[in-house]
Amino acid sequence: MLLEAGAPLWTANRPPVLVWLVAEGTSGRDFVGPAHQPQLSEALPGAFERRGLPLRQPLLDLRDTAALGTGPAWRLDAATIAAASARYGVEDVLAGRVLPLSSGEWLGDWVYLHDGRRLDRAVTAAGPAAFAEAGAALAADAIARRYAVASGGEVATAGARVLVLGVDSFADYAAVMAWLEGLELVDRVNPESVDGDRLVLRLEARADLARLAPVIELIERLQPLPDVPGDVAAERAYRWQR
């Protein structure tokens, strides 16, 4: 029904979100974890699972605490948070601060960071689970705007050609094919030519390549190239990284 209506579809291939969260407690401010605000810590995985987002949580080891103290984290200092997040190799970061009130409400803020941009949301929640849900919703809404693909209906496109360089073995070939064939809106992946380490594929999909490209590129092993070699008839080029 969604495909027939041409409704936007959010594919299951979604980026992980790294979450930093500081809470005020009776002993002061600290990062949320099993030893500090455990109810909130336990609520986070479920909130992200319901939104269909992979959750990453920092190790909070000496390296983390040296890179990001509770002070900058509480201030939601975007530059410091982004620098501390670099070790995890993620593009999507969510940071929050929260103060449980004696009334039972949880008052705080969430900030979503991506590619140098930030999105802020103030939250007054009925409890720790609701506060976690608000953070997951902020991240999910922002990511959906990037990765949701407008379906073109039941009829697949005639086929967009992509070039993949660095395919030196059958294992490389199988891995590339498995990734592309696993995308929901891709109906068929047809190999058109192999020349050395060059593999040209034709994708039959229910969305154009411009909308599919951000989803394809979620796998870090497929690195987009700025230009397609002039001797290859393809719309986009990638390099397979082992």
N, C-alpha and C positions, 0 to 999 in steps of 0.2 A: 504493500500500500504506500509506504513512504517513497519507494522508487517511482511508482506510477505518478505520484503527486509532485515529483521533483523536489521533495523536501531536503533540507540540508542533513547530511549524515555525518556523524562523528565516528571515524574508524576506531577500531580497537587498538591500533598501534599508537600509543600515547606516551608522551615523555614523562620521565619520573620528576617528581617535585621534592626538592629538599626543604625541610621545615625546621626553622629555628624558632623556639618559643620560650619566652621568659615570663615567669609568674611572680607576683608579689605574695609573700607568705609571712607567717609570724616571725620567721628567722631572717627575713629580708628577701631580696630578689635572687632568683637562681633559675637555671635552665630547667625546663620541665622534663621529668624523667621518672623512673620508678621510685626514686627517693624524694622527689619534690613534686607535689600535686599529681600523685599517681593516677587519680581518676581521669584527669585531663590527658595524661600520657596514654592511658588505655583506650581513650575515646578516639584518638587520632587515626589509628589504622582502619577502624570501622567506617569513620567518616569519609576517608579517601576511597575505601573500597566501594562504598555506595555511589560515589561519583565516578567510579571507573578509572581512577588515577593511581599509578604506582607511587607509593610513598617512600621517600628516602629520609632517614633521620641521621643527624650527625653523630659521630662517635663520642663527642664531648670529651676527648682525651686532652692531653697537655697541648698538643698542636692546635686543637680547636680553641681551647680557652686562651691560648696565647694570641691567636689571631682575632678572636672575638670575645671580649669580656662582656659581662652582664650590663655594663654601662652603655656601650654603643648599641648592644642588642636592645636594651630597653628604649633607647632613643630612636630605634629603627633607622640607624645610620646606614643608608643604602650602600655607600661605597665600601664601608668596612665589612658589611654582611656579604657583599658580592666577592670581596677579596678572600674572605674566610671560606666561601663556598667553592672556590676554584679547585680545591683539591679533590672535590667529588665529581668533577666533570659533568655537571648538569647545567642546563640553560634556564631552568625554571626554579625559582627560589621563593619560598613563602616565609615571612617572618612575622611573629606576633608578640604582643605583650598583653598581660591580663592581670586584673586585680579582682579577687573574689570579695564581694561586699557582705556585710553582716546581714543584709536583707535576703541573701541567697542568690542575688544576681551576680553575673560575671561581666565586668566592664573592661573593655580593652580595644585593641586595634589590630588589624591584619594589614600587611603590605605584601603585594605580589611584585616580584622583580623579574624582568626579562629583557635582555638586549639593551641595557641602559635605561629602560623605562620602568616606572613604578605605578602601581595602582593601589590606592589606600581605601580602607573601609573601616569605619568605627562600628563597634559591635557592643550591644547590651544584650546578654544572653541569660536564659533562665537557669543555666547550669553548665558544667564543663562539656557535656556532650553537645549542647547547642552551640557553644563557642567553637568547638572543633568543627562542627558542621558548617559554620559560617566561613571559616578559613578554607575548608575544602571547596565550598561553593565559589568563593572568590577565585581560586586557582582554576577550577573547572570552567567557569564562565570565560575567563581570559584565554585559556588554552583552546576552548571550543571555537572561539572566534578565529583562531589561527588555523586550526586543523579540520574544522567541519568542512565537508566537501559538498557542494551543491550537485546533487545527482541530476543527470540528464534524462532520467526515465529508464524504461526497460531496454532501449536499443543501445548497444555498445557503440562507441566511437569507431571510426574506420580503422584506427590504429595509429598510435604515435610511436615514432622510432626513437630509441635511446641507445647510446653507445656506452659500453662499459670497458674501460681499459684495465689492464692488470689481471686478466683472467688467464692464468698460466697452467691451470690443471683442471681435471674433472671435478675435484672437490670445490674449487673456486666457482666453477660453472653451476654446480648443484646448489651451492649456498646462495648465489645471486638469484637463481630461478626460484628457490624456495621462498626467499624473502618477498619477491615481487608477486608470486602467485598467492601468497598468503594475505595480500591486501584485499579487503572486502570488495572494493569497487573495481578491482581488476578481474575481468572474466577470463582472460587468456593471455599467456606470454608466449609469443612465437619467435624462436631464434631465426634470424634471417641470414646471418653470415658470421663466420669465424675467420679471423686473419691474424695469426700470431696470438698476441694477448688481447686482441680486439674482438669484442662480442657485440653484435648489433641485434637488438631485440625490438619486436613490435608489440606494443601493449594495446590490447583491446579492453577498454574500460568504460564505465558509466560516468566519467568525469574527464575533463580535458587535462592535459599534462601539467598545465600551469597550476591547477588546483591540487593535483596529485603530488607534485614535486616535494612540498614540505613534508608530506607523510613518508614518501620514499626515503627522504634524507634523514629520517629519524634513526636509521641504522648508521652508526658512525663509520662503518666499514665502507659505505658508499659515499665517497667524497665528491661533491659537485665540482666540475671544472668550469672555468669562466667562459670557455669557447669550445665549440665543436670543430675538430679538424676539418679543413676545407675539402678533403677528399672523401668525406663520409656524409651520407644523406641521413642525418639524424637531427632531432630537435634539441636534445640535451645530451651532455656527456658527463660521465662519472668515472672515477678511478676506484677500483676495488682495493681496499687495504687489508692486508693479512694481519 
